[in-house]
Amino acid sequence: MTYPLTHIDPSAKIGQNVTIDPFTMIHGDVEIGDGTWIGSNVTIFPGARIGKNVRIFPGAVISAIPQDLKFGGEKTTAEIGDNTTIRECVTINRGTVDKDRTVVGKNCLIMAYVHIAHDCQIADNCILANSVQMAGHVTVGEFAIIGGSTAIHQFASIGKHVMISGGSLVRKDVPPYTKSGREPLTYAGINSVGLRRRNFSDEQIADIQEIYRYIYQKGLNIQTALSEIEEQIRPSLERDEILSFIRNSERGIMKG
């Protein structure tokens, strides 16, 4: 369903039961899935790939070219997964030659005034609260929750099931299953409330707590802590996820 004063490029691919409100601009090379609602005064630029049952509120700008002086006009995309909500005045830039796409996963809530820069990769079921400002090439794991007015440095990695306090400055990588806050950003325990809500067992939560005691509370350097964890903590998906994340961290992990 479209209204007068809405402009849709003839080459745009629009699914079934899509509603596009007045004063919205849909450019060419855009795909919009079934059941999606797009509010007034939204601009959808070329390269947008929007899933099913997405809600995009007024003032959002999706798939504008990157704010990156190295961008050379390459054909890239900005992808939004099914059932995701994009609130007012959110800006999501498309990718560059680095990853070719910017991705927001399924079932995410992106609150008002969030900026998601080029080549960011946000997994499913994430929540970005109001005015989160995300530089380019950031990765965010599934079920992460990032508090309002948080600023995230380019190339930073945020693990799955993480909770970051509002107003934080994320300069280092944030390992999975943790809570963080303060300035500089510091480990504040594991996200036990979130893990219980997602049906992690008491045994799994206890193992994760013990892993982070080695990393942050025993006075060990990182390499020694990781070796001790492999020797002392039984193998599990959570243990291996934490070890892999830290070993692959390019920026180093947040303080303890």
N, C-alpha and C positions, 0 to 999 in steps of 0.2 A: 504494500500500500504506500503510495507516494502522494504528496500534496502539491498544489501550485506553489511556485517560487522555490521549489527544490530542483537542483540541476544534477542530472545523472548522465555521464558520458555514455553514448550508445554502446561502447565496447565493454563497459563494466558488466560483470557476471553477478546477477542478483538472484538469490535462492527464492524458495517459496515462503510466503507469509512473512516477508520482511517489511517492516514499517520504517519509513524515512520521513522525518518531520520537516516542516518548511525551513527555508533558508540554509539548508545543508547542501554541500558541494561534494559530489562523488566523481573523481577523475577516472580516466581510462586505466586499464591494467589493474583493476581492482576486482576482488572476489569476496562476496558476502554470503555466508551460509544461511540456511533456512531458519526462520523464526527469530532473526535478529531485529532489535529495535535500535534505531539511531535517532537521537534527539535533534533539536534545532541547532543551527549555527555550528555544526560539526563539519570539519574538512577532512576528507579521505583522499590522500594523494596516491599516485601510482605506486604499485608494489605492495599495497595492503592486501593481506590474506586473512579474512575475518571469519571465524568459525560459526557454528550454529548456536542460536539462543544467546548470543552476546548482547549486552546492553551498553550503549555508548551515550553518555549524558552530554548536555549542551556544552559547547565551547571546546571540546576535545579536538586535537589535531593528530591524525594517525598517518604514519609513513612519510612525513616530510623528509627532505634530504638531510643527511647528517650535518651536525655542526662541527665538522672536521675539515681542516684546510687541505688534508691529503685526499679527500674524496674527489674522484675524477669522473663522476657521472655514470659509474658502472651500474648495471641492472641488478638491483638487490630488492629485498622484501622486508616487510614488517608483518609478523604473523601473530595472530591472537587466537587462542584456543577456545573450544566450546564452553559455553556457560560462564564466561568471564564477564565481569562488570568493570567498565571504565567510567569513572565519575568525572565531574565537571572540570574542564580546562586541563586535562591530562595531555601531555605531549609524548608521543612515541616515535622516535626517528627510525628510519630503515637502516639496514646494514651497510657495511663497506666491503671492500675486497677481502678483508680479514676473515670474516665468517659468512659473508654474503647475506646475512639476515639478522634481524632482531626478533626475538621470540618471547612472547608472554604465553604461559601454558594455559591449561584448562582449569576452570573453577577458581580463578584468581579474583581477588578484589583489589583494584587499583583506585585508591581514594583521590579526592580532588587535588589538583595542582601538582601531581607527581610528574617528574620528568624521567623518561627512560631513554637513554642515549643509544647511539648506534652500536650494534653487535652485542648488546646485552642478551643474556639467556636466562629467563626466569622460568622455573619449573612449575608443575601443577600445584594447585591448592595454596598458593602464597597470598599473603596480605601485605600490601604496602600502604601505610597510613598516610594521612594528608601531608603533602609537600615533601615527600621523600625525593631527593635529588640524586640521580644515579648517573655517573659518568660512563664513558664508553667501555665496552668489553667486560662488564661485570657479569658474574655468574651467581645465581641464587638457587639453592636446592629446594626440593619440594617441602611444603608445609612451613616454610620460613615466614616469620612475622617481623616486619621492620617498622619501628615506631615513627611517628610523625616528625617531620623536619630533620630527618637523618640525611647526612651527606655521605656519599660512598665514592671513594677514590677509583679512578680507572684501573681496570684489570684486577680489582679485588674479587675474591671468592667468598661466598657465604654458604655455609653448609646447610644440609636439610635439617628440619625441625629446630631451627634456631629462633631465638627471641632477642631482638635488639631494642634497647631502650630508646624512647623518643629523644630527639635532639643530639644523637650521637654523631661522631665523626669517625667513619670507618676507613682507616688508612691501611690496616692489615687484614689478613684473611681471618674469618670467623669459623672455627671448626664446628662440625655437626653436633646437634643435640644440646647446645650450650645456651646460656643466657649471658648477655653482656651489657655493660653500661659504663658510666663515669667518663672522665677525660684525663688522660688518654683512654681509649676503649679497653676495657679490662674484663676478664673472666669473672662472672658473678654466679657460678654454679651451673648445674644442668637444668634444662627446661623440663623438669619433672611433671609439672602440671600439664603441659602440652602433650608429653609422651603418654601420660595416663589417659588423656582424652582420646588418644589415637590407639588405645588398647595395647600399649607396651606393658609387659608383665613386670611385677615387682623385681623378679630376678634380672630381667634385662636392664631395668633402671639402675639396680644396684651395681651391675657390671659396668655400666657407663660411668656412674659416679666413681668407681674405683679406678677406671682408666684415667679419668681427669685428675684424680689425686696424684697419680704418678707424674702427670704432665705439669700440673700447676701448684701442687702443695707439698711435694717431697724434696724440693730444692735441687732437682736433677736437671742437667742440661737436656735439650730435646732429644738428641740422639740416644743418650743413655736411657731416658724415660721410655722411648719407643722400644728399645731392646728389652728393657725390664717388662714392659707390657706383653711383648710376645712370649716371654718366658713364664710369666706369672699369671696372666689372664687367659682363660680358655678361649679358643677361637669362636667367633660369632660374626654375623653380618655386621653388627654395630661396631665391634672391635676393628674389623678389617676396613670398614668405611672410615673410621677415625684415623687409623694408621695411614691409609692411602691418601686421605685428604692432606694430612700434615706433611707427608713425604713429597707430595706433589705441589705444595704451596710455593709459589714464586715470590710472593711479597713477605713471607713469614707470617706467623699467627699472632693474634692479639696477646697482650700481656696477661700475666697471671696475678 
